[in-house]
Every structure is written in C-alpha cells, then in structure tokens.
Amino acid sequence: MLSLEHPRDLVMSGAIFGAAAFVWAGWAQEQPPAGIAWRIVLGILSALGVVLDAICISIAAHHWSAGSAFDTKGAPFITYVVVFWVEVALMIGLSIWANLAGRADLIAPLILAIVGIHFLPLAWVFGQPILAIVGVVLTVIAVFAALARADDVARSFWCGILGAPVLLIAGAWCAAAGAAVLRDGSVA
C-alpha cells in the first residue's frame, strides 16, 4: 500500500494529512454533541495534526533533495493541475448551491467528498496506493455525514470526528515509512 520509491513524498503526505486533520477537527467544533468531552477530543485531534505537521515538515526540509514523483513535465502534473482546479470550482459551486437550497448543513460533507475523491487521481500522480485508500474512506465518511441524523450536531462534526483520525493514522504511517527510508540512507 506504500511505495517507498519517493520517501520524501511520503513524509509530505504525512504533513498534508496532518494539516487536513487539523482543519477537519477544527471544523467539527462548529456544533459537536453537548458537553465538553467532544470539544476536548476534537482539540486533541487538532493538536495531533499540528504535531504531525511539525515533524513531517522538518524531516522533509532536511531531505528535500531526495526527489519526488511529482514531475512538472509530464501527464501526472497536468492531471494534478486539472484536478485541483476542478475541485476548486466544484467546492465553490456546490457551496453556493447548498446555501441557495437552504442546505448549508451539507457543505462540510460535500467538501469532504471532493477531498476524498481528489485523492484517487493523486494516487496515480504520486504512485501511492495509500492515497486511493484514504480517498475512498473519506468519501464514505462524507456520504455517512450527509445522511446521518444531524438534529443536535452539525454534519461537520461527523466529518471531523471520523475523518481526522483516518487522516492522522494514514499520515503517521506515511511519515514513519518515509522517515525510516530517509534515515537509513536508502535514498539520498
């Protein structure tokens, strides 16, 4: 599930997943279940995202010359650029639609679904099957959040409380694997 060919990419994936966990756990603070316990859990998930980011960015910066699968001269880069702009347009368009339809509660699940789906082509761009797995899991979480009962909690709660741990686990796994290869010197 992890290709070790570009360990710096794995470490950067850990950083990106850490940042995403921070964001989703923060958005989940919009309206979690009553009581402080859920806010504490979400705060811990956010803090873990920041810690993962700090560790990964430091490792990646020290090993930047290790190379990347991200080649700006080929089809994968063009795919990345196209996917990015399609995502941005979809997020904006769907957010506007949800607001106009009186369903602003669906914005978080819609955006999480787009984030999840965007990992599918990026798995090809970076040659990392783990990105596809994370993408599928996040998309399933988004569908659940869109369909779950949301009388007393925001749908963003479900996105964050379920999505952040997935992102943290995948990010830590990517970071640990990439860092181990970089530390062992198997890659410059």
C-alpha beads as a LAMMPS data file, in Angstrom:
LAMMPS data file: protein, C-alpha beads

188 atoms
187 bonds

1 atom types
1 bond types

-500.0 500.0 xlo xhi
-500.0 500.0 ylo yhi
-500.0 500.0 zlo zhi

Masses

1 110.0

Atoms # bond

1 1 1 0.000 0.000 0.000
2 1 1 3.020 2.266 0.336
3 1 1 5.598 2.755 -2.357
4 1 1 8.967 3.587 -0.791
5 1 1 10.443 4.851 -4.058
6 1 1 9.978 8.512 -3.066
7 1 1 10.206 8.690 0.733
8 1 1 10.098 12.499 0.811
9 1 1 6.684 12.308 -0.864
10 1 1 5.526 10.009 1.923
11 1 1 6.729 12.456 4.552
12 1 1 4.994 15.324 2.732
13 1 1 1.832 13.227 2.550
14 1 1 2.090 12.943 6.324
15 1 1 2.308 16.737 6.552
16 1 1 -0.681 17.225 4.262
17 1 1 -2.737 14.668 6.177
18 1 1 -1.741 16.341 9.453
19 1 1 -2.895 19.731 8.182
20 1 1 -6.136 18.205 6.911
21 1 1 -6.773 16.517 10.282
22 1 1 -6.252 19.880 12.000
23 1 1 -8.735 21.561 9.643
24 1 1 -11.423 18.871 9.849
25 1 1 -11.207 18.523 13.632
26 1 1 -11.469 22.306 13.853
27 1 1 -14.481 22.456 11.560
28 1 1 -16.096 19.726 13.688
29 1 1 -16.071 22.225 16.579
30 1 1 -18.914 24.018 14.752
31 1 1 -21.525 22.094 16.733
32 1 1 -20.378 18.876 18.395
33 1 1 -22.614 16.988 20.834
34 1 1 -23.325 18.794 24.090
35 1 1 -20.679 18.697 26.769
36 1 1 -17.006 19.484 26.864
37 1 1 -15.723 15.947 26.250
38 1 1 -16.219 16.096 22.470
39 1 1 -14.561 19.507 22.282
40 1 1 -11.561 18.109 24.157
41 1 1 -11.341 15.105 21.816
42 1 1 -11.548 17.385 18.784
43 1 1 -8.915 19.684 20.302
44 1 1 -6.603 16.712 20.806
45 1 1 -7.132 15.601 17.195
46 1 1 -6.323 19.140 16.010
47 1 1 -3.203 19.274 18.176
48 1 1 -2.042 15.899 16.856
49 1 1 -2.438 17.248 13.320
50 1 1 -0.173 20.192 14.180
51 1 1 2.415 17.885 15.778
52 1 1 2.393 15.599 12.735
53 1 1 2.830 18.658 10.518
54 1 1 5.762 19.983 12.509
55 1 1 7.560 16.645 12.470
56 1 1 6.935 15.991 8.775
57 1 1 7.859 19.462 7.566
58 1 1 11.132 19.301 9.482
59 1 1 12.022 15.892 8.048
60 1 1 11.029 16.870 4.501
61 1 1 13.019 20.111 4.672
62 1 1 16.148 18.203 5.701
63 1 1 15.714 15.710 2.857
64 1 1 14.361 17.917 0.093
65 1 1 16.982 16.674 -2.366
66 1 1 15.644 13.122 -2.012
67 1 1 13.440 13.723 -5.030
68 1 1 9.778 13.360 -5.757
69 1 1 7.378 11.556 -8.048
70 1 1 5.894 14.981 -8.703
71 1 1 7.353 15.711 -12.125
72 1 1 6.210 19.045 -13.545
73 1 1 6.989 17.954 -17.104
74 1 1 4.545 15.122 -17.643
75 1 1 0.971 13.905 -17.642
76 1 1 0.817 13.429 -13.855
77 1 1 1.471 17.143 -13.297
78 1 1 -1.156 18.144 -15.851
79 1 1 -3.567 15.762 -14.110
80 1 1 -2.747 17.359 -10.767
81 1 1 -3.390 20.886 -12.055
82 1 1 -6.652 19.913 -13.765
83 1 1 -7.877 18.010 -10.697
84 1 1 -7.021 20.947 -8.427
85 1 1 -8.983 23.489 -10.476
86 1 1 -11.946 21.163 -10.969
87 1 1 -12.020 20.666 -7.194
88 1 1 -11.947 24.391 -6.503
89 1 1 -14.779 25.001 -8.975
90 1 1 -16.831 22.146 -7.509
91 1 1 -16.316 23.330 -3.933
92 1 1 -17.386 26.849 -4.796
93 1 1 -20.296 25.747 -6.960
94 1 1 -21.618 23.174 -4.505
95 1 1 -21.264 25.570 -1.570
96 1 1 -23.268 28.197 -3.437
97 1 1 -25.876 25.596 -4.403
98 1 1 -26.155 24.306 -0.802
99 1 1 -26.622 27.835 0.541
100 1 1 -29.216 28.762 -2.102
101 1 1 -31.075 25.499 -1.495
102 1 1 -31.169 26.149 2.254
103 1 1 -28.904 23.169 2.877
104 1 1 -25.751 24.827 4.158
105 1 1 -25.507 21.833 6.519
106 1 1 -24.315 19.790 3.530
107 1 1 -21.283 21.955 2.764
108 1 1 -18.880 20.018 5.002
109 1 1 -19.847 16.568 3.650
110 1 1 -19.759 17.846 0.061
111 1 1 -16.284 19.288 0.530
112 1 1 -15.053 16.154 2.318
113 1 1 -16.371 14.052 -0.583
114 1 1 -14.472 16.240 -3.050
115 1 1 -11.320 15.970 -0.935
116 1 1 -11.733 12.194 -0.771
117 1 1 -12.384 11.823 -4.482
118 1 1 -9.410 14.034 -5.355
119 1 1 -7.057 11.532 -3.724
120 1 1 -7.983 8.921 -6.348
121 1 1 -6.170 10.540 -9.299
122 1 1 -3.420 11.744 -6.959
123 1 1 -2.698 8.121 -6.095
124 1 1 -1.664 7.776 -9.744
125 1 1 0.203 11.111 -9.808
126 1 1 2.343 10.141 -6.819
127 1 1 2.343 6.371 -7.327
128 1 1 0.962 5.912 -3.793
129 1 1 -1.911 3.436 -3.381
130 1 1 -2.481 4.706 0.178
131 1 1 -3.885 7.917 -1.298
132 1 1 -6.635 5.956 -3.047
133 1 1 -7.491 4.090 0.148
134 1 1 -7.695 7.317 2.160
135 1 1 -9.767 8.848 -0.621
136 1 1 -12.307 6.042 -0.582
137 1 1 -12.580 6.076 3.228
138 1 1 -13.045 9.870 3.350
139 1 1 -15.696 9.684 0.629
140 1 1 -17.589 7.022 2.585
141 1 1 -17.381 9.225 5.694
142 1 1 -18.727 12.153 3.675
143 1 1 -21.708 10.109 2.494
144 1 1 -22.367 8.962 6.058
145 1 1 -22.151 12.561 7.326
146 1 1 -24.582 13.735 4.650
147 1 1 -27.096 11.031 5.584
148 1 1 -26.604 10.911 9.371
149 1 1 -29.124 12.414 11.735
150 1 1 -27.975 15.949 12.441
151 1 1 -30.624 17.345 14.776
152 1 1 -28.276 18.127 17.650
153 1 1 -24.874 18.165 15.896
154 1 1 -23.535 19.743 12.752
155 1 1 -22.701 17.444 9.863
156 1 1 -19.192 18.876 10.064
157 1 1 -18.887 17.086 13.418
158 1 1 -19.245 13.711 11.721
159 1 1 -16.759 14.722 9.020
160 1 1 -14.183 15.783 11.592
161 1 1 -14.616 13.185 14.308
162 1 1 -14.406 10.364 11.774
163 1 1 -12.161 11.940 9.130
164 1 1 -9.440 13.396 11.364
165 1 1 -8.401 10.031 12.854
166 1 1 -8.246 8.473 9.374
167 1 1 -6.026 11.329 8.212
168 1 1 -3.824 11.120 11.304
169 1 1 -3.352 7.357 11.059
170 1 1 -2.582 7.455 7.338
171 1 1 -0.341 10.491 7.804
172 1 1 1.626 8.914 10.645
173 1 1 2.027 5.708 8.639
174 1 1 3.279 7.590 5.574
175 1 1 5.593 9.752 7.676
176 1 1 7.059 6.826 9.607
177 1 1 7.708 4.795 6.461
178 1 1 9.216 7.720 4.560
179 1 1 11.322 8.865 7.510
180 1 1 12.680 5.353 8.040
181 1 1 13.878 5.128 4.431
182 1 1 15.409 8.611 4.607
183 1 1 17.080 7.839 7.963
184 1 1 18.520 4.543 6.714
185 1 1 20.059 6.374 3.785
186 1 1 18.468 4.165 1.146
187 1 1 17.621 7.349 -0.722
188 1 1 19.789 10.483 -0.918

Bonds

1 1 1 2
2 1 2 3
3 1 3 4
4 1 4 5
5 1 5 6
6 1 6 7
7 1 7 8
8 1 8 9
9 1 9 10
10 1 10 11
11 1 11 12
12 1 12 13
13 1 13 14
14 1 14 15
15 1 15 16
16 1 16 17
17 1 17 18
18 1 18 19
19 1 19 20
20 1 20 21
21 1 21 22
22 1 22 23
23 1 23 24
24 1 24 25
25 1 25 26
26 1 26 27
27 1 27 28
28 1 28 29
29 1 29 30
30 1 30 31
31 1 31 32
32 1 32 33
33 1 33 34
34 1 34 35
35 1 35 36
36 1 36 37
37 1 37 38
38 1 38 39
39 1 39 40
40 1 40 41
41 1 41 42
42 1 42 43
43 1 43 44
44 1 44 45
45 1 45 46
46 1 46 47
47 1 47 48
48 1 48 49
49 1 49 50
50 1 50 51
51 1 51 52
52 1 52 53
53 1 53 54
54 1 54 55
55 1 55 56
56 1 56 57
57 1 57 58
58 1 58 59
59 1 59 60
60 1 60 61
61 1 61 62
62 1 62 63
63 1 63 64
64 1 64 65
65 1 65 66
66 1 66 67
67 1 67 68
68 1 68 69
69 1 69 70
70 1 70 71
71 1 71 72
72 1 72 73
73 1 73 74
74 1 74 75
75 1 75 76
76 1 76 77
77 1 77 78
78 1 78 79
79 1 79 80
80 1 80 81
81 1 81 82
82 1 82 83
83 1 83 84
84 1 84 85
85 1 85 86
86 1 86 87
87 1 87 88
88 1 88 89
89 1 89 90
90 1 90 91
91 1 91 92
92 1 92 93
93 1 93 94
94 1 94 95
95 1 95 96
96 1 96 97
97 1 97 98
98 1 98 99
99 1 99 100
100 1 100 101
101 1 101 102
102 1 102 103
103 1 103 104
104 1 104 105
105 1 105 106
106 1 106 107
107 1 107 108
108 1 108 109
109 1 109 110
110 1 110 111
111 1 111 112
112 1 112 113
113 1 113 114
114 1 114 115
115 1 115 116
116 1 116 117
117 1 117 118
118 1 118 119
119 1 119 120
120 1 120 121
121 1 121 122
122 1 122 123
123 1 123 124
124 1 124 125
125 1 125 126
126 1 126 127
127 1 127 128
128 1 128 129
129 1 129 130
130 1 130 131
131 1 131 132
132 1 132 133
133 1 133 134
134 1 134 135
135 1 135 136
136 1 136 137
137 1 137 138
138 1 138 139
139 1 139 140
140 1 140 141
141 1 141 142
142 1 142 143
143 1 143 144
144 1 144 145
145 1 145 146
146 1 146 147
147 1 147 148
148 1 148 149
149 1 149 150
150 1 150 151
151 1 151 152
152 1 152 153
153 1 153 154
154 1 154 155
155 1 155 156
156 1 156 157
157 1 157 158
158 1 158 159
159 1 159 160
160 1 160 161
161 1 161 162
162 1 162 163
163 1 163 164
164 1 164 165
165 1 165 166
166 1 166 167
167 1 167 168
168 1 168 169
169 1 169 170
170 1 170 171
171 1 171 172
172 1 172 173
173 1 173 174
174 1 174 175
175 1 175 176
176 1 176 177
177 1 177 178
178 1 178 179
179 1 179 180
180 1 180 181
181 1 181 182
182 1 182 183
183 1 183 184
184 1 184 185
185 1 185 186
186 1 186 187
187 1 187 188
